[in-house]
Amino acid sequence: MEGVSWFTHKFIMHGFGWYLHEDHHQPKYQGFEKNDAFFVVFAIPSMLLIYFGSNTEYTYLLYIGLGILCYGIAYFLVHDVLIHQRFKWFKNTNNNYLRGLRKAHKIHHKNMGKEDSQCFGMLFVPFKYFQKPKL
């Protein structure tokens, strides 16, 4: 799912879906954003795959739908809760991996526009963001 997420973020959200994603790159956004509509965009196929995969002999559809669901839960917890702290649940974490994720995402948001962004992944980001600063 990480590869699908990277591709979707780079070519859909920063492509023809920029209209929905643009407000997410603006400073000091609060409450709901147009970007939150992507929750529905991914929830619908997940629900359909789970439904049809559990009601037919094509059980692989069920597992694809559950994979999308699990990644959506991870996205919510990592992106919305941990990185952007839309909910103040894990405010004081000091884990190197989680700090690296935050740092990479901060670099992604440094560019406010549609073009020239970097770090499109969510769970896998370049190792350079996990390195401790040299003294």
Phi, psi and omega in degrees: 000332181298320178296318177296319179297314179300311181299314181298316181295315184288314190258341178256303182294323176263015176241239184291344178269011182302328179306320179278328187272339187304316183294341177290337180266004178271145181290149173056044173285148180218155179070212180277149178238162172300328179302332179295345177296337178297336174303313180291320181303322181268335180290323182298307178297326178299312180296318180295317179295319177297315180299305183289330178287334180267349181247011178221179177280356180272068185294340178299332176298321177301315183289327175294315178298320177292326176297317177296318178299312181297320178293324177298320177295316178297319179300313179301311183292317183280308187284306186281320184275307187281308186285304184271348178052046174292337171234137187269052184273321184238051188292325188251032179286144182233029181281133182301317180298313182293325175295322177297319177299315179299316182297314179297321181290326176297320176297320178299318183278352178300325176271119183277348185263181182285325185265163170063024175277168176219173179059070181270351180283171178244309184262334179245115179233163181305144184300334183300337180279350179261353182284142177285145179297142179281138180268000000 
